């Protein structure tokens, strides 16, 4: 999947009473919107609603994550080289489920009877090498290790669930 700079809408409604934010789901963005103050999720409209006077603060909250329609992009990208490791032990009650490395809540690697890569429009895997370093998906004891180069937003959140990741190097760029 190709890396796509996703768009968001931030505008004052026709009645000039509220600022409206429509953006793809991102946990960090939600925290930033809530920090603006008086933000309420409007499920029927699939948008965040804030006071009209909050338009500039709302745009500031959204810009690091998505390009606002009608504006130049403010999103900064980085290229990260990382090591990802998972270990399976015979004594584990839940064998291989729930082991993953996530970027903004989307699987980069999900170990579930083997390894699968999933890309999202928010990040792109540029290079990967590795696999099982001990055993295989059928063994009671195994280790999976990958070295990956990934392009993602500069402020993307990386999380490891029942595994580890280590940033080996990174480079920041303003272009897509």
C-alpha positions as CSV (number, residue, x, y, z in Angstrom):
1,X,0.0,0.0,0.0
2,X,1.3,3.4,-0.9
3,X,1.8,6.1,1.7
4,X,-1.0,8.7,1.5
5,X,-1.2,11.9,3.3
6,X,-4.7,11.8,4.7
7,X,-6.9,14.9,4.9
8,X,-9.1,16.4,7.5
9,X,-11.7,19.1,7.5
10,X,-11.7,21.9,10.1
11,X,-14.3,24.6,9.6
12,X,-16.9,26.8,11.3
13,X,-20.4,25.7,10.6
14,X,-22.9,27.9,8.6
15,X,-24.5,29.2,11.8
16,X,-21.0,30.4,12.9
17,X,-21.7,28.8,16.3
18,X,-19.3,25.8,16.2
19,X,-16.0,24.6,14.9
20,X,-16.3,21.2,13.2
21,X,-13.4,18.7,12.9
22,X,-13.8,15.7,10.6
23,X,-10.7,13.5,10.6
24,X,-9.6,9.9,10.4
25,X,-9.4,8.1,13.7
26,X,-6.2,8.6,15.6
27,X,-5.9,8.3,19.4
28,X,-3.2,11.0,19.7
29,X,-5.4,13.4,17.7
30,X,-8.3,12.8,20.0
31,X,-6.2,13.7,23.0
32,X,-5.0,16.9,21.2
33,X,-8.6,17.8,20.3
34,X,-9.8,17.3,23.9
35,X,-6.9,19.5,25.1
36,X,-8.4,22.4,23.1
37,X,-11.3,22.4,25.5
38,X,-15.1,22.1,25.3
39,X,-14.7,19.4,22.6
40,X,-17.6,17.0,22.2
41,X,-17.9,14.0,19.9
42,X,-21.0,14.1,17.7
43,X,-21.5,10.5,16.7
44,X,-24.4,11.1,14.2
45,X,-22.2,13.6,12.2
46,X,-19.0,11.6,12.8
47,X,-17.2,14.8,13.9
48,X,-15.9,16.7,16.8
49,X,-17.7,19.9,17.8
50,X,-16.0,22.8,19.5
51,X,-16.9,26.5,20.1
52,X,-16.5,28.6,16.9
53,X,-13.8,30.7,18.7
54,X,-11.6,27.6,18.8
55,X,-11.0,27.4,15.0
56,X,-7.3,28.3,15.2
57,X,-6.6,26.0,18.2
58,X,-8.5,23.2,16.4
59,X,-6.3,23.6,13.3
60,X,-3.2,23.6,15.4
61,X,-4.3,20.3,17.0
62,X,-5.0,18.7,13.6
63,X,-2.0,19.9,11.5
64,X,0.6,17.5,12.9
65,X,-1.6,14.5,12.0
66,X,-3.4,15.3,8.8
67,X,-3.4,17.9,6.0
68,X,-6.4,20.2,6.4
69,X,-8.4,20.6,3.2
70,X,-7.6,23.9,1.6
71,X,-4.3,24.3,3.3
72,X,-0.7,23.4,2.6
73,X,0.6,20.4,4.4
74,X,2.2,20.8,7.9
75,X,2.8,17.0,8.4
76,X,6.4,16.0,9.0
77,X,7.6,12.5,8.1
78,X,10.4,10.4,9.5
79,X,12.1,7.3,8.3
80,X,12.8,4.9,11.2
81,X,15.0,1.8,11.2
82,X,13.9,-0.5,14.0
83,X,14.5,-4.0,15.4
84,X,11.3,-5.9,16.4
85,X,11.4,-9.1,18.5
86,X,8.9,-11.6,19.8
87,X,9.5,-14.7,21.9
88,X,7.2,-17.6,22.4
89,X,7.7,-19.9,25.4
90,X,6.1,-23.3,26.1
91,X,4.6,-22.1,29.4
92,X,2.6,-19.3,27.8
93,X,-1.1,-19.8,28.4
94,X,-2.2,-17.8,25.4
95,X,0.2,-19.1,22.8
96,X,0.7,-16.6,20.0
97,X,-2.3,-14.3,20.2
98,X,-2.1,-10.6,21.0
99,X,1.5,-10.1,20.0
100,X,2.0,-7.1,17.8
101,X,3.8,-3.8,17.1
102,X,1.5,-1.0,16.3
103,X,1.9,2.4,14.7
104,X,-1.0,4.7,15.7
105,X,-3.1,1.6,16.6
106,X,-2.6,-0.1,13.3
107,X,-0.6,-3.4,13.0
108,X,2.9,-3.0,11.7
109,X,3.6,-6.7,12.6
110,X,1.1,-9.0,14.1
111,X,2.4,-12.4,15.3
112,X,-0.5,-14.9,15.1
113,X,0.7,-18.4,13.9
114,X,3.3,-16.8,11.7
115,X,4.0,-13.1,10.8
116,X,1.8,-10.8,8.8
117,X,2.5,-7.3,7.7
118,X,-0.2,-4.8,7.4
119,X,0.3,-1.3,6.1
120,X,-2.0,1.7,6.5
121,X,-2.1,5.0,4.7
122,X,-0.3,6.5,7.7
123,X,2.9,4.5,7.3
124,X,4.8,2.5,4.7
125,X,7.3,-0.4,5.1
126,X,10.2,0.6,3.0
127,X,12.4,-2.4,3.8
128,X,12.2,-5.5,6.0
129,X,14.4,-8.5,6.7
130,X,14.3,-11.3,9.2
131,X,11.9,-13.9,10.4
132,X,12.1,-16.9,12.8
133,X,15.5,-17.0,14.4
134,X,14.6,-20.0,16.5
135,X,11.8,-22.5,15.7
136,X,8.8,-21.8,13.6
137,X,5.1,-21.1,14.1
138,X,4.4,-24.7,15.2
139,X,7.2,-24.9,17.8
140,X,6.6,-24.5,21.5
141,X,9.7,-22.2,21.7
142,X,10.4,-19.7,19.0
143,X,11.9,-16.3,18.4
144,X,11.0,-13.8,15.6
145,X,13.2,-10.9,14.9
146,X,12.9,-8.3,12.1
147,X,14.9,-5.3,11.1
148,X,12.5,-2.9,9.4
149,X,12.7,0.6,7.8
150,X,9.4,2.4,8.0
151,X,8.2,5.8,6.9
152,X,5.7,7.4,9.2
153,X,4.5,10.7,10.6
154,X,7.1,12.3,12.9
155,X,4.7,12.2,15.9
156,X,3.3,8.7,15.3
157,X,2.9,6.5,18.4
158,X,4.7,3.1,18.3
159,X,3.5,0.5,20.7
160,X,4.7,-3.1,21.4
161,X,2.3,-5.7,22.8
162,X,4.0,-8.8,24.2
163,X,7.1,-8.0,22.2
164,X,9.8,-5.3,21.9
165,X,10.9,-2.8,19.4
166,X,14.2,-0.8,19.4
167,X,14.8,2.3,17.3
168,X,18.1,1.9,15.6
169,X,18.2,5.2,13.6
170,X,15.8,7.8,12.3
171,X,15.8,10.7,9.8
172,X,13.1,13.5,9.6
173,X,12.0,15.0,6.4
174,X,9.4,17.6,5.5
175,X,8.5,16.2,2.1
176,X,6.2,13.3,1.4
